[in-house]
């Protein structure tokens, strides 16, 4: 737990893009694609499913950049998941 001597952390802005990137990072990390290399495909699949739900529920309400980001990270996460589960 931080104490009074700790410098305040600068967290990224809370945006739709940061949410999408956070979920994608979680999915990739749980597929062993990051520091530590720990693999939990069930958690990875859960994060990918959340991204898919987010895409479905926000359809028609995103700007072009947000839509493209979501489609891109969802596609990449799904392809990596297939690669990991099919060997």
LOVEX-911066 format. One record per residue: residue in one letter; x, y, z negated of N, C-alpha, C in turn; residue number from 1. Coordinates in pm, 1 decimal, always signed. Each point is the difference from the previous one (the first is absolute). Last residue first. Layout:
BEGIN
   code         nx         ny         nz        cax        cay        caz         cx         cy         cz   pos
      A          X          Y          Z          X          Y          Z          X          Y          Z   NUM
...
//
This chain:
BEGIN
   code         nx         ny         nz        cax        cay        caz         cx         cy         cz   pos
      X     -233.9    -2561.1    +3124.7     +138.9      -45.7       -1.1      +80.2      +56.9     +108.4    87
      X     -463.9      +81.7     -148.2      +14.4     -102.4     +104.9     +142.8      -47.0      +15.2    86
      X     -131.2     +342.4     -312.1      -83.0     -116.6      -30.8      +11.3     -111.1     +104.9    85
      X     +238.9     +421.7      +37.7      +37.5      -63.4     -127.7      -78.8     -127.8      -25.6    84
      X      -98.7     +263.2     +384.0     +135.6      -49.9      +10.6      +40.2      -76.5     -126.6    83
      X     -409.4     +227.2       -0.2       -5.9     -119.2      +85.8     +136.6      -63.9      +14.4    82
      X      -17.8     +405.2     -228.4      -65.0     -104.4      -78.1      -10.2     -128.6      +79.7    81
      X     +158.3     +383.1     +216.4     +100.9      -50.2      -93.0      -58.0     -113.2      -84.4    80
      X     -295.6     +222.4     +285.7      +98.0      -77.1      +78.3     +108.1      -59.3      -89.9    79
      X     -318.6     +289.3     -197.8      -61.8     -126.7      +41.6      +97.4      -87.3      +79.8    78
      X     +138.4     +432.9     -124.9      -12.5      -85.3     -118.7      -61.0     -135.0      +36.9    77
      X      +28.5     +327.3     +339.2     +133.1      -47.5      -38.4       -5.7      -92.9     -120.9    76
      X     -403.5     +207.1     +141.3      +48.7      -93.9     +100.7     +135.4      -59.3      -41.5    75
      X     -172.4     +341.3     -267.9      -81.8     -120.4      -13.7      +45.5     -107.2      +99.1    74
      X     +195.3     +426.2      +22.1      +49.4      -75.1     -115.6      -80.6     -127.9      -22.0    73
      X     -135.0     +280.4     +359.6     +137.9      -46.1      +18.0      +47.3      -82.9     -118.4    72
      X     -427.3     +213.3      -13.2       +1.6     -110.0      +97.2     +140.0      -59.7      +14.2    71
      X      -45.3     +383.2     -272.7      -67.6     -115.4      -58.9       +2.7     -119.5      +94.4    70
      X     +172.6     +408.9     +161.2      +82.4      -52.7     -108.9      -61.9     -126.5      -57.6    69
      X     -250.7     +235.0     +319.7     +114.0      -67.8      +61.5      +90.3      -61.4     -106.7    68
      X     -361.4     +263.5     -146.5      -48.2     -122.3      +63.8     +114.9      -80.0      +59.8    67
      X      +94.4     +424.5     -177.2      -35.4      -93.4     -106.8      -44.0     -134.3      +57.6    66
      X      +86.0     +351.4     +303.6     +123.6      -45.5      -64.6      -28.1     -101.8     -109.5    65
      X     -369.7     +208.2     +222.5      +74.5      -90.1      +88.2     +126.3      -55.7      -65.4    64
      X     -387.5     +130.8     -333.7      +54.2      +71.1     +115.1      +87.5      -97.4      +79.3    63
      X     -429.3     -171.1     -283.3     +142.5      +30.5       -7.3      +41.0      +86.4     +118.0    62
      X     -438.4     -209.4      -84.5      +22.0     +108.9      -94.7     +145.9      +41.1      -12.4    61
      X     -189.9     -372.2     +265.7      -70.9     +119.5      +42.0      +21.5     +120.4      -90.5    60
      X      +96.6     -458.1     -219.4      -13.9      +13.6     +145.8      -86.9     +121.3      +34.4    59
      X     +127.3     -196.0     -440.4      +31.6     +138.3      +37.8      -14.8      +24.8     +149.7    58
      X      -73.9     -430.9     -214.0      -83.7      +94.8      -73.0      +26.3     +145.5      +38.6    57
      X     +259.5     -366.3     +188.0     -141.3      -17.3      +32.9      -87.9     +108.1      -62.9    56
      X     +464.6       -9.4     -103.4      -21.7      +32.9     +141.3     -148.5       -7.0      +34.7    55
      X     +123.5     -140.3     -427.8      +15.5     +144.7      +12.2      -23.5      +44.9     +144.1    54
      X      +14.4     -458.2      -84.5     -122.7      +57.7      -55.1       +2.2     +151.9      +13.8    53
      X     +391.1     -227.6     +117.0     -106.4      -28.3      +95.8     -133.2      +58.8      -44.0    52
      X     +364.6      +28.1     -297.0      +23.0      +86.1     +116.2     -108.9      -20.2     +105.6    51
      X       -5.9     -288.0     -365.6      -40.1     +134.9      -41.6      +19.9      +98.6     +115.5    50
      X     +153.2     -438.0      +63.2     -146.1       +4.7       +2.0      -52.9     +137.2      -41.9    49
      X     +459.8      -79.1      -33.3      -38.9       +7.7     +141.5     -151.8       +6.5      +12.5    48
      X     +176.2      -69.9     -427.1      +29.8     +136.6      +44.7      -39.8      +20.1     +146.4    47
      X      -39.7     -434.7     -172.8      -95.0      +88.6      -67.6      +20.4     +145.2      +45.3    46
      X     +307.4     -328.4     +140.1     -127.3      -11.9      +72.8     -105.6      +93.3      -58.4    45
      X     +408.5      -33.6     -227.0      +20.0      +65.3     +129.2     -130.4       +0.0      +79.1    44
      X      +11.6     -239.0     -401.2       -8.4     +144.6      -23.1      +19.9      +78.4     +129.2    43
      X      +51.7     -461.9      +30.1     -138.1      +26.5      -40.3      -19.5     +149.8      -26.1    42
      X     +432.8     -170.8      +95.3      -84.0      +16.7     +118.8     -145.9      +25.9      -33.1    41
      X     +477.6      +72.8     -230.3     -130.9      -39.0      -51.4      -98.9      +25.4     +113.0    40
      X     +573.3      +20.5     -106.8     -108.7      -27.8      +93.6     -124.6      -45.3      -75.2    39
      X     +506.3     +294.2      -63.7     -102.8      -85.3      -60.2     -116.5      -16.1      +97.8    38
      X     +435.2     +263.4      +42.9      -38.9     -112.8      +83.3     -104.5      -93.3      -59.0    37
      X     +291.8     +419.8     -125.0      -42.5     -107.9      -88.3      -44.8     -124.0      +74.2    36
      X      -31.7     +466.6     +248.5      +93.6      -33.9     -107.1      -56.9     -109.3      -89.4    35
      X     -220.5      -20.0     +463.5      +46.9     +114.6      -75.6      +97.1      -44.6     -106.6    34
      X     -339.5     -274.5     +262.0      +63.3      +97.6      +88.9      +42.7     +123.6      -76.8    33
      X     -259.4     -408.3     -138.2     +144.0      -11.2      -12.6      +77.0      +97.2      +86.4    32
      X     -481.0      -32.2      -72.2      +42.6      -98.9      +99.7     +152.0      -13.0       +0.8    31
      X     -217.2     +312.3     -276.9      -45.8     -131.8      -44.1      +26.9     -109.7     +102.8    30
      X     +106.1     +449.4     +105.0      +80.5      -41.4     -114.4      -38.6     -138.0      -49.6    29
      X     -260.5     +199.4     +338.0     +131.3      -41.5      +50.9      +89.9      -47.7     -112.8    28
      X     -423.3     +173.6     -119.1      -15.5     -121.7      +80.1     +135.7      -51.3      +46.9    27
      X       -6.3     +412.7     -223.7      -33.8     -109.3      -91.2      -10.6     -132.4      +75.5    26
      X      +53.3     +387.3     +250.9     +124.3      -30.2      -70.5      -20.9     -115.0      -97.5    25
      X     -375.9     +169.5     +219.0      +84.6      -72.3      +94.9     +131.9      -41.1      -65.4    24
      X     -293.6     +270.7     -248.1      -56.9     -134.1      +17.7      +84.9      -84.4      +95.2    23
      X     +127.2     +450.1      -57.4      +13.7      -72.1     -126.9      -52.4     -143.2      +11.6    22
      X      -63.6     +295.0     +362.7     +140.0      -41.9       -9.9      +23.6      -78.3     -128.3    21
      X     -425.4     +188.8      +59.5      +23.4     -104.6      +99.7     +142.8      -53.6      -10.2    20
      X     -110.5     +368.3     -270.8      -74.0     -119.1      -42.7      +27.0     -116.6      +95.0    19
      X     +173.4     +419.7     +112.1      +76.7      -59.3     -110.6      -70.2     -124.3      -54.6    18
      X     -218.6     +245.5     +341.9     +121.0      -65.4      +50.1      +79.8      -63.5     -112.3    17
      X     -373.7     +262.2     -108.8      -43.0     -125.3      +60.9     +122.0      -77.8      +49.1    16
      X     +111.8     +316.9     -393.2      -63.8      +18.8     +129.7      -48.2     -135.4      +50.1    15
      X     +269.4     +264.5     -424.9     -106.2      -98.9      +14.4      -76.0      +32.7     +128.3    14
      X     +533.9     +109.4     -102.9     -136.2      +54.4       +2.3     -100.0     -114.1      +17.4    13
      X     +465.3     -121.9     -230.5      -50.9      +43.0     +131.5     -142.4      +53.9      -12.9    12
      X     +330.1      +50.8     -417.4      -72.0     -106.3      +69.2      -48.5      +50.5     +134.6    11
      X     +388.1     +127.1     -377.8      -76.5      +58.8     +108.9      -62.3     -114.5      +79.6    10
      X     +159.3      +45.0     -540.3      +13.6      -65.0     +130.3      -83.9      +74.0     +101.4     9
      X     +242.7     +199.9     -461.6     -125.3      -41.5      +64.3      +27.6      -62.4     +136.6     8
      X     +360.8      -39.6     -392.9      -43.4      +98.5      +98.2     -130.0      -47.5      +63.3     7
      X     +162.8     -130.0     -504.9       -6.7      -46.1     +139.1      -48.2     +112.3      +90.5     6
      X      +23.5      +28.8     -481.6     +126.7      +29.6      +66.5       +1.3      -44.9     +145.4     5
      X     -369.9      -76.0     -309.3      +10.6     +141.3      +33.1     +128.1      +35.0      +73.7     4
      X     -165.2     -501.1      +54.5       -5.4      +89.5     -115.0      +25.0     +143.0      +46.6     3
      X     -201.6     -498.4     +227.4      +83.2     +120.1       +6.0      -10.8      +80.4     -128.8     2
      X      -47.9     -539.2      +35.7      -84.8     +117.6       +0.0      +89.4     +123.9       +0.0     1
//
